[in-house]
Structure formats: structure tokens, C-alpha cells
Amino acid sequence: HGGGDTFRPAFERLLDAIVGYPAPVVAAVNGATLGAGMQLAVACDLRVVAPHATFGIPAARLGVLLSAANIARLADLVGQAMARDVLLTARILDVGEAEVAGLVQRRSDDVLGGAIDLAESISSLAPFSVAGHKQALNLVASAHALTPSLRESIQALEAAAFASADLQEGLAAFAEKREPKFQGR
């Protein structure tokens, strides 16, 4: 009903809190990282990834649209070309493709241990330098931020997708484990 849910606003606040957290946030990626999982990984500063991990945002298979902030974060991280490939085709990237795209900073067979090791090595560095660099990088990213009118335009597209019959079809097809039959309405 036009996106009046509680999950998406809470999810957006979570992602904003990760981005805004003063210390680096390290993701341990193990397995299929799809949709919200990939958006969560993208919001983190660094990603330690298992050799079998996959990444994707199959929103177009369901009929949903990412928020303006998530589209901007994805495009900033992987570039316009790869963001278009991921969002417009709904394809799933293997770990090699994800690494080339910039989604993988470290590979590890033990991603949790690797993420903890990375966090511990960061914690031994000068705190003002690390926190200052994170804040400066966030400021650089925000210099490319969308204007309020562009953000509103994307929010209107997002609301239209969430109010669409296609979303209902996409959710039904997912639940019934069948291919959706979208009609563009």
C-alpha cells in the first residue's frame, strides 16, 4: 500500500547508522548476499568474503525498487556500469566478479575470523587518523549526494513500485516458487 511499512524505514536507519558510525564497520560475508543483505554489506566500510560468496540485488525479480540512498551507495562503491548491471539485470555475481567490482576487500575461508583480525589490526592504528579518514570519505561521498528534488523523484519511483500490481505478482511468484508474469502496472 504505497510503502507504508515499518521494515524499510528501520532498515534505512540501520544502514545510515553503519555509514555514520565513527569507527570502521567490517562485514563478514559468507554465502548468498542478496537484496537487503547486499545493501547491508555495501553500507559497511570493508568486506571480508568467503570464496563461495555471491552478491546480487534481485529486486527486479520481485518488482521492488531500492531507495535513493542505497542506489547512491551501490553506484559509489562499484561504479555506474556495474550498478546498472546488478540492478537492471538482477544477476548474481560470484566472488571473482564481486572482487573486480570493488565489493571484496579481503578473501578468507574463515570470514568471521578474518573480519575480526582485520578489525583488530585497524584498532591498533591511530584512532584519530582512522576516524578522520572514515569521516572524510563519508564527506567526499556526500559531496556527490542527490539533491532533495532528485531524492524526491526516486522516492516517488520507489513508492510506485511498492504500490504496483507487479510487486504483488513478484511476491506471489516467489512464494509459489514460479516465474513471475509482470505486466508493468
N, C-alpha and C positions, 0 to 999 in steps of 0.2 A: 504494500500500500504506500508507494512513494518513498520507501526507505525510512519509515518511522520506527526502526528497530533500535534496540539498545546495544547490540553487539558491535556494529560498525563504529559508532561514536566512541565506545570504550576501547576498541582496537586502535583507533586513530590516536587516542590519548596515550595508550601504551607505547605505540611507535614513536610518538613525539617525545615521550619521557626517555626512551632509549637514546634517541638522537641528541636530546638535550642534557643527558646525564654527563656530569663533568669529567668522569673517567672513561676510558675506552671500554666498550662493551664487545666481548668476543663471543661469537656464535659457534657452537659445536654442531656441525651439520652431518647427520648420519641417516641416510636413506632418502626417500622421496620428499623433496621440499617443494610443495606445490601450493599455489594460491596464497593464502594468508601466511603459510609457513615461509614461502619465498619472500613475501613482503617483510616479514619479521627478520629474516636473515639479511635482507638489503638494508634495513634500518640499523643493523649493528655496524660497528666500526671495522671489524675484521672477522673473517670466517675461516675456521679450521674444518676441513671437509674430508669425509671418508671416500675411498676410491670408488665405491659403488653409488655414491650420492647422485641424485638427479635434481634438476631445478626446472620449474615452469609455473606459469600463471595461466591455467586453462579457463579463464573467466569467459572467453567466447564460446566455450562448450556448454556453459550454463546460461549465458545471457546477462551476465553482470558486468559492471564497469568499475575499474579501480578509481579511488579518489584522486584528486589533483595532486596531493602531497605524495602519494605512492607512485603515481606516474612520473612525477618530477624526480623522486629519489632513484627510481629504476633507471631513467634516462641519464641522470647524472653519473650513476655508477657504471653502467655498461655502454653508454652512448646511444644516440638516437637509432642507429641502424639495428643494433641488437635488441633494443627495447621494442622497436617495431616488429622485429622477427618474433620475439616472445609473445607480445600482446596480440598481434594481428593474425598469427598462425596457431596459437595455443600449443605450440610444440614443446616437448620436454628436452632439456639439454642434459647430456651426460656430463660427467665431471670434467672431461677434457675441454668440451665446448664452454662449460661454465668458467673454467680457469682462463681460457683465452678471452672471455668476455669481461673478466675482472671480478667475478663472484668468489673466487677461491684465492685466499692469501697463503694458506698452508694446507698441505695434504697430510693425513695421518690415518693409520689403521685404527688407532685409539683416539677418536676425536675429542672425547671428554678430557682425557689425559693431555692431549696436545693443546687443547684450549686452555686448560689450567696452567700448563707450562708456559704458554705464550703470555697469559695474564700475569703470571709470577715474574716473567722476565721484564714485562712492562712496568710492574710495580717496583722494580729495583732502579728504575730510571728517575730522573729529576721530575718530581710531581708538577712543578710549575711549567716546565717545558712540555710535558705530555698534555696536561690540561689546557695549556695555552695553544698548543698545536691543534687539539681537537676543536677548541672554540674558534680558532682562526679558520680552520677548514669548514666548520659549520657556517661561519660568516661569509666565506667565499661562495659556498653553495647557496646561501640565501641571497647573494647578490644576483643570482640567476632566477630568483623566485618569481613566481607568477604574480602578476598584478591582481588586485582584487576583482576586477571585471573579468579577467581570464579565468580566475579561480571560480567565479560565479558561473561562467559559461560551462566549465567542466562539471560543476556540481549539478547543473541542470541536465546535462547529459547522463550523469550518474543516476539522478532521480528518475529520469525517463526509463533507463534500463531496468531499474528496480521496480518500476510500476508496469513493466511490459508483460504482455502475454507470453513473449518469448522466454522470460525468466521462469514463469510457471511451467512452461514446456520443458525447459532445460532442467529444472529441479525434478519434475516428474520423470523425465527420461533417465536422469542419474539414479533416482530411487528405484526405477524399474529395470536398470541395467540395460538400456537400449539407446540407440542413436536418437538424438532429438530431431524434430521436424520443425525448424524455425520458420516463421512467416514474416518476420520484420515488423511486428506490431506489438 
